[in-house]
Amino acid sequence: MVSHEPESGRPPAHQPVPGNPYAQPPPLPPAQPPSLPPSGPRPSNSRKRALVVGVGALALALVGTGVFVLTRGDGDGDEDGSRKPVAQDSRKPARDGRESAPARDGSDDDGGKGTGAAGQIDVNAGRKPGDAKAWLAVNDVKLPGKGGQLLDLWRVDGLVAQAEYDEVTAFKAADGKRAWRVRLPGEVCDTPVNPSRDGKVVVVYTTSEARVGAKCNQLQMIDLKTGKKGWHKQLAEHNTLDSTTATHVAISGSTVMVDQDSVAHAYRVRDGKRLFTTKHRREGACFLKGVAGGDGLLQMQSCAAGSKLTHGRLRKLDPRTGEVEWVYRSRKGWPVEKVYSVDPLVVTLRSRAEPDKWAVAAVDKRGKERSWIDLDDRKEKFEQCAGTGDSGEGVQNCVGAVVAHDTLYLASKPEDILGPNRIVAFDLGTGKAKWSTAAAGRQLLPVTVSEREGKGVIVYARPYRERTGRTLFLPAGGGKPKVLLKHTAAAQKIEVFMFAGNTLYFDARLFITPTRLNGRSNGSAGEEGNGRMLSFGP
């Protein structure tokens, strides 16, 4: 059925999707002739891996489409976005000659003894009383000259896992020994920020060698608990509206949503069964910009791009059926850029008229704006995503903020690249700042909500000059941060090389990785710039 979104913002009545195991199938409607794909220029894809968007691309966005159609689940040919499974020879080597297969018995072929090279850099050398215990995993993935990206960090059952280039690897959180490694036939393009409730992820990778326009059209499910591969799908392209040159994935509950330009497919994580598909029709001026998961399933749209009426929309979907629960429309002239939190929904927006100006909006459970945080009202300066930029990552990949306790904890812009800054707490109900704090000349980065230290947030204090790194606890009511972990001096250079990287905290341990490694230091374990993952704990 067609899901029209009236200007009132009220989602339309929804009919369960035939074939979806989570919904009771309604009586079949009369047969309808198949609708032809809309013609005309393709809408601009703002998620390509590039930092510059040309004026011509923005012009194309003006003819984008904005009304979604829900189609039925599996059983209707390759309209589910995937091709029929093709028998593959498991002995066929990957592009670099290595076997593409999950680790046996949950461990890599080194027997789970760890990376080996990690021991060549002693991150505990000269460790003082009161210092944390550290471990380091040195990169041993063969990278091309251009290097490789390190993507989202996941935790499950005492393991911490991450994708790098053409591999997904899990390390034991306590000591850094490698638990398992899964090799893929090509480079990973995108990963979800969180696994499913039962510890599974679906990653997107490409088998193309092309430098430009590579198709990210391969889906692979991996069980993070065991390192075993599950189902695999190859996404199909039917026209210019379902391109796979910039594909992203998000998981909510037991559903994974995959966006292909203007089309999005939802699959059950466990077995890959298609649950529903949302498509655009030639109505409106909106196009799909990304998907977000976690405590809810969202689709982000960019509308009327390039005009004075430009704005953003977020559609909250039932992850089992695709039913639209509500639609949030941002202020005119303020398109939505990133999602800090799904529940409660907190997003960043950027002014079309003044591109250097950005703001944060909190949205209630009906899709209405709850508060607006004008960051220009403060004496502190702020950078979206802590100044890390955006080279095509998903809409949830944005560091520098944590949402908890009805509060946005936001890192201010430092005085210089590694200089000191502050954490400012904003009330999501009013949009007003409640308090701010600093930590003795250190640069602070909020990481996550506290799990065991009390009501507050975990903050990473980056090393700076003679100061080693720290893991801090910041109470929800403000005040002086409490030191949880003092990082070792021997690890300081490695930490510096991991600047603007990925962070994760659980079980009283902090995990840090870079976002990218170059290909020039392959096999050189003595180089600080070759550190894959660094962890500190009690």
ZISULFEN-V891466 format. One record per residue. RES is the residue in one letter. BURIAL is I if it has 9 or more other C-alpha atoms within 8 Angstrom, else O. Layout:
BEGIN
RES BURIAL
RES BURIAL
END
This chain:
BEGIN
M O
V O
S I
H O
E I
P O
E O
S O
G I
R I
P I
P I
A O
H O
Q O
P I
V I
P I
G I
N I
P O
Y O
A I
Q O
P I
P O
P O
L O
P O
P O
A O
Q O
P O
P O
S O
L O
P O
P O
S O
G O
P O
R I
P I
S I
N I
S O
R I
K I
R O
A O
L O
V O
V O
G O
V O
G O
A I
L I
A I
L I
A I
L I
V I
G I
T I
G I
V I
F I
V I
L I
T I
R I
G I
D I
G O
D O
G O
D I
E O
D I
G I
S I
R I
K O
P O
V O
A O
Q O
D O
S O
R O
K O
P I
A I
R O
D O
G O
R O
E I
S I
A I
P I
A I
R O
D O
G I
S I
D I
D O
D O
G O
G I
K O
G I
T I
G O
A I
A I
G O
Q O
I I
D O
V I
N I
A O
G O
R I
K O
P O
G O
D I
A I
K I
A I
W I
L I
A I
V I
N I
D O
V O
K O
L I
P O
G O
K O
G I
G I
Q I
L I
L I
D I
L I
W I
R O
V I
D O
G O
L I
V I
A I
Q I
A I
E I
Y I
D I
E I
V I
T I
A I
F I
K I
A I
A O
D O
G I
K I
R I
A I
W I
R I
V I
R I
L I
P I
G I
E I
V I
C I
D I
T I
P I
V I
N I
P I
S I
R O
D O
G I
K I
V I
V I
V I
V I
Y I
T I
T I
S O
E O
A O
R O
V O
G O
A I
K I
C I
N I
Q I
L I
Q I
M I
I I
D I
L I
K I
T O
G I
K I
K I
G I
W O
H I
K I
Q I
L I
A I
E I
H O
N O
T O
L I
D I
S I
T I
T I
A I
T I
H I
V I
A I
I I
S I
G I
S I
T I
V I
M I
V I
D I
Q I
D I
S I
V I
A I
H I
A I
Y I
R I
V I
R O
D O
G I
K I
R I
L I
F I
T I
T I
K I
H I
R I
R I
E O
G O
A I
C I
F I
L I
K I
G I
V I
A I
G I
G I
D O
G I
L I
L I
Q I
M I
Q I
S I
C I
A I
A I
G I
S O
K O
L O
T I
H I
G I
R I
L I
R I
K I
L I
D I
P I
R I
T I
G I
E I
V I
E I
W I
V I
Y I
R I
S I
R O
K I
G I
W I
P I
V I
E I
K I
V I
Y I
S I
V I
D O
P I
L I
V I
V I
T I
L I
R I
S I
R I
A O
E O
P O
D O
K O
W I
A I
V I
A I
A I
V I
D I
K O
R O
G I
K I
E I
R I
S I
W I
I I
D I
L I
D O
D O
R O
K O
E O
K I
F I
E O
Q I
C I
A I
G O
T O
G O
D O
S O
G I
E I
G I
V I
Q I
N I
C I
V O
G I
A I
V I
V I
A I
H O
D O
T I
L I
Y I
L I
A I
S I
K I
P I
E O
D O
I O
L I
G I
P I
N I
R I
I I
V I
A I
F I
D I
L I
G O
T O
G I
K O
A I
K O
W O
S I
T I
A I
A I
A O
G O
R I
Q I
L I
L I
P I
V I
T I
V I
S I
E O
R O
E O
G O
K O
G I
V I
I I
V I
Y I
A I
R I
P I
Y I
R O
E O
R O
T I
G I
R I
T I
L I
F I
L I
P I
A O
G O
G I
G O
K O
P I
K O
V I
L O
L I
K I
H I
T I
A I
A I
A I
Q I
K O
I I
E I
V I
F I
M I
F O
A O
G I
N I
T I
L I
Y I
F O
D O
A O
R I
L I
F I
I I
T I
P I
T I
R O
L I
N I
G I
R O
S I
N I
G O
S O
A I
G O
E O
E I
G I
N I
G I
R I
M I
L I
S I
F I
G I
P O
END
